[in-house]
Amino acid sequence: MVALAACRSTAPLQIRRMPDPTRPPIAGPALTPAQLEAAREAVAAAEGGEVSKGEESLRLLPAGHPVRALAGLELRFLRGEDVLAEAKALATANPGYGSAWGLVVLAARREGDERAALAAARTASGLQPNAGWGRVATELESAVVDRLVAQGNALLRSGDAAGALSRAREALQTGPGAVDGRFLAVRALLALRDTRGAAELVPGLPDTAEGLELKGNVAQALGQWDLALEFYTRLPGDSPHRCELIAGARRRLRLSDAPPYLTHALAARPLRRAGLAAIIAWEVPALAADAARAVPVFEDVVQLQERRDIVTVARAGVIPGDAIARRFGPKRVVGARELAATLDRLATVLRRPAPRWCGAAARGCLQLPETVDGEAAAALVRRVAGEGGDPCAQR
């Protein structure tokens, strides 16, 4: 009697680490309470290091029963065996058996197969909402997405935009709400020049600093400079590229209304004197106020669209012509030496510091191009003329 009382007072073994093979919903024919208890005791004993004792308890269950099969796999898992393939097969054969999918989660995680673990955790969570599999699925989803995004960013940095896009799509398929995956996808699509594809993903981007800059990049790629400027001006004041992005968008927005001859001049290689005059007049609109000299008469510019700009820069003393021969030489190619002399005069007219050319200075100097093209000339004109004031301020 004493021994019997002691036996009854012993607390039943509890499963702490493995999925309970008797937790509903289970598969197979109904088992007796004693058989269910035997399955639980088998796994609990194995968790405590008594695998042999667990195997003895399993003999009380009918051979071939899914509960016995699952408990047996769990015992082998606790021994350190790879049971992933068999666990998958058992869960697939009994798709409504929640704990079987739980073992797939554990086995897949131990084998490093995060995707298989995630799929199993989502299934287990649906079958056993209160067993904690939802939290596991969330953790796994985050881990899979983070890994894919990290791989994609590395590929993008190496120049493999297609590979980066593939990783981004996998990340979004894994976690449709993954913001980092969406960021990566948009950047990859922009690198691939698929602006339409990038634009389709923009509505899902948040209005964070990264999101606003990326939205502006997409608008910029679409040529929507007014919208790009709107996004860039909404960037936080401490965003590292805010001023640069705002200034560039403003310039391109203004350029969208520029006359065709200016667009041609900016794209010219090599640049000619008429194009240089157009660029300076456009980049420094205030120059017209300093054009105080007599109106020159150049017979070779009368039919040119750039004639007004040529007159402006000549009256300001920035690009002189031959007043005696009444020639400006609009088609003459601009060399590096002439460009430097022109920019020296421009600085003087604007009362700006004289430019320091890299031939005479090593630090803070301006490098002249070997062949003067429109974009290089425009960039140097902006450097010499200066922005003046806060380049981020609304103007």
N, C-alpha and C positions, 0 to 999 in steps of 0.2 A: 504493500500500500504506500509505503514511504517512497519507494522508487517510482511508482506510477505518478504520485503527486508531483514529484520533482520533474518528471518528464513533461507533464502538462503545463508546468509553470515556465518551461523554457520558451523564450520568445522565438517566433518563427523567423527563419532566414529571410532577408530582404535583398532585392536586386537594386543596386545603386548605380552601376555604370552601364549596363547593357540594356537594350530594349526588352521589356517584359514580354516573353512569348505568349503570355495569356491575356495581355491587355486587349480589349476589344478595339476594332473588329478583328477576329481571328478567322482562320480558314479551316476547312475540313469538318468531319462529323463532330457532333457534340461530345465533349469529354466530361467525365465525372469530376466532382470536386476534388477527389483524391488524386486523380490524374493531373488536374490543373496545378494542384499544390506540388506534385512531384516535379512538374516542369519548372516551376518557380524555384524550388529547392535546388534543382540541378544547376541552374545558372548562378544562384546565389552562392552555392558551395564552390563553384569554379571561380567566382570572383574573389573568394577568400583563399584561393590557392588549392582547393581540394577538388581537382578536376575528376579524379577517379571516383570520388563519392558522388559527384554530379552525374557521371556516366551510369552509375548504379541506379540512381533515381529515374533516369530516362527509360530504363527497361520496363517501367510500369506503364509507359505509354504505348499505344499500338504502333507497330512498325509502319513506316510510310506516311504517318500522319504529319501534316505541315508543322504543327506545334513541336513535335519531336524533332523534325528535320531542322527547324530554326534553332531550337535549344542546342541541338548537336553542333550546328555551325558556330553558335556563340561560344561553346566550350572550346572548339578548335581555334577560334579567334583569340580567346583568352590565352591559349597556349602560344600564340604568336604566329599561327599559320595564316597564309594568304587564302581567304575564303571568298574574295570579291566575286569571282565568276560564278561560284555556286550560289552565293547570296542573291546575285542578280537573277539567276535562273529560277530560284525559289520564289522571289518576289514577282517575277514576270508570270510564272505559272499560277500565282495566287495574288492577282493585282489588288484585291481588297484587303490584304493582310498588312495592316499598318506597321507592325513591329518588324516584319520581314524587310520592308523598305528602310526601317530604321537601322537594321544591320548593314544594309547596303551603304548607308551614309557613313557609318563608322569604318567599314572596310575600305571604301573608296578614299576617305580622307587619309587613312593610314598608308594607302598606296600612292597618295599624291594626285589622285584623279578628282580634282575639285569640281569639274563639270558634272561627272557622274554623281558625286555626292550631293551637289546642288539639286539636280533633277530628282534624286531620291528623297531629299529633305522636303522638297515642295510636295511630292506625292504623300509622304508620311504626314506632313502637316495637315493636308486636306482630310486624311483618314483619321488622324488623332490630333484634333485641334488643341487639346490641352496638354500634350506631351512635351512641349518645348521645341518641336521641330521647326516651327515658324521662325523662332529666334535663330536657330542654326541655319536655316535657309537664308535669312537676311545676312548673317555673317559670311556665309559662303558666297553669296551674290556679290557682296562688297569686295571680297578677296579676288574673285574671278575678274570682275570689272577692273579693279585696280591693276591687276597683272596685265590684262589686255591693253589698257590705256598706257601703261608704262612701256610696253613693247611697241605700241603704235607711235608714241612720242619719239622713241629712239629711232624707229624707222623713218619718221618724218625728218628728224634732224640729219639723218644720213642721206636724205634725198629720195627715199623710196616712198613717195606719196601714195602709190597704189597699195603697197603693203600696209601702210598706216591706215588707210581707209578700210581695208579688210578687217583689221583689228578693231577699229571703231565700230564697224557694223556688228561684229561679234559681241562687243561690249554692250551695244544697244539692244541686241537680241537677248542677251542675258539679263540686262537690267534696263528696260525701256525708259526709265526715268533717270538714268545715269547722266548727270550734267557733264562730267568730265569726258564721257564717251561722245557726247554731242559736240563739245568743244573740239575734240580731236577730229571728228568727222567733218566739221565745217572747215577747219584748217587744211585738212587733206584735200577736200574738194576744191578749195581755193587754189591750192598748189597744183592741182590737176586742171585748173581753169574751168571747172564745172560750176560756174556761178549760179546756174539755175538750181542745181542740186543743193548748193550751199544755202541759197535763199529759202528753199523749202524747209530747212532745219532752223532758220533764224527765229521763228515764233516760239520755239521751245527754249531759247537761251534766256537766262536770267539777266536782270538789269544790274549785275555786279560790274566792277571795273573791267574784268576780263570779258564779260558778256557784252558790255557796251562797246568796247574796242573791237570785238569780233563782229558785232552788228555793223559798226562803221566800216570795217574792212570789206564786208559783203556789199554794202551800199556803194562803196568806192569801186569795187570790181564791176558793179552794174552800171557805173557812170552816174549814179544818183548822188552827186556831190552835196546837194542841199541836205539830203537825209544823212549822209555821212557826217557832215558838219554838226548836225543836231545831236547825233550820238556822241561825237567826240567832245562837244561842249558840256555834255552831262557827265563826263568822267570826273572822278574825285580830283580835287586840286593837287594831290600828291602823286597822281599817276605819272610814271616816269616819262611817257612819250606824249603826254596830253598837249603841250604847246606845239610840238612838232606836227602832230596829227591835225590840230586845228589850223595851223598856218598852211599846211599842205592842202587841206580841204578847201580853205578859203581861196587859195590861189587857183586850184583847179575849178572851183565854182565860177570864179571870175573868168578863167580861161574858156569856160564853156560858152561865154558870150563874146569871145574875142573874134576879130575878123579872120577870115581864112588865111590871109597872107602872114599873120603872126604865127598861126599853127604851123604853116609851112616853114617859117624861119626857125622855130624851135626844133623842128625835125631835120633841119638842114645839116648836111655834112659833106663838104666843108661849108662854113657860114660865109655869106657875102655881106658887103657893107650895108646894103639896103636892109637885110635881115637883122643885122646888129642894131641899126637905128630903130627898127620896129621893136626889138626886144627891150632896148633901154627905155624907149618912150612908154612902153607898157609896164615894165617893172618899176619905173620911177615916174609915176604920173605927175608928181609935184615938180618935175623938171620944167614943165611948160612955164611955170611962174618965174624961173630963172633965165628964160630965153629972152634976154633983153637986147641982144645985138640986132643989127639991121637985118631985114628979111633977105636971105641970099636968093639969088636967081641961078638955079642949076638947070641947064637946058636938057640934061640927060635924065631928069626925074619927073618931067611934066606928065608923062603917061603912066607913071607907076602908082600903084595903090599905096605904097609906103611914103609918098611924097610929103604928106603932112608930118609924119614922124621924122623924116629926114630934115625937114626945115626946122623942127623943134630942137633936135640934137645939135644942128649946125648953129642955130641962133644962141644956144646955151654954151657953145664953145666946146662941146664934148667930142664931136666928130666933125672936123673941119673939111671943107671942100676947096676946090680951086676957084676962088672968086674971079680971077682974071680970065681963066679959060671957061668959066661958068660950067664947070664939070664937077660932079660929086663922085663919080666912079661907083655906082650902085652895084655893079656886077663883079667888082673886084673881090677876090677871096681875102678874108681877114686872116692874117697870120698871128702868131703868138705875140710878137713884138708890138704889132699895131693894137692888139687887144689890151696889152698891158698899158700902153700909152693912153688909150681911150679911157680905161678905168682910173688911171691916175688923174686925168682931167675931170672925170666925173666926181671923184672924191673931193677935188678942189672946189668945184662948183657947189657941191652939197655941203661944203664945210665939214667933211668927214675926215677921219685920220687917213693918211696916205696908206695904200695897201703895201704890205711887206711881201715881196715875191720870194719864193723859195730859193732862187739863185743867190740871194744875198743874206738870207736869214734861215735859221734852222727851226725855230720854234714860233708858232703862231703865224706861219707864213701861208701864202696862197700859191697853189701849184698851177702853173699855166699848162694847158693841154698842148701836146705836140701838134695835133690837128684840131683847129677850133671848130666845134660844132655848136648848134643852137642851144642845146640843153646845158652844156658846159659853160657857155657864155652867160646864159641866164642865171646860173647858180653863182657865178662870180659877180655879176651885177648886184645880186641880192646881198652877197657878203660885203661888197664895198658900200652899197647904199645903206645897209643896216635896216633893222626892223623899226627901231625907235619905239620906246615905251614897252608896254607889256604885250608880247605877241599873242597872249591868250585873251586879251581884252576884246570885247565886242567892238567891231568897227563897221 
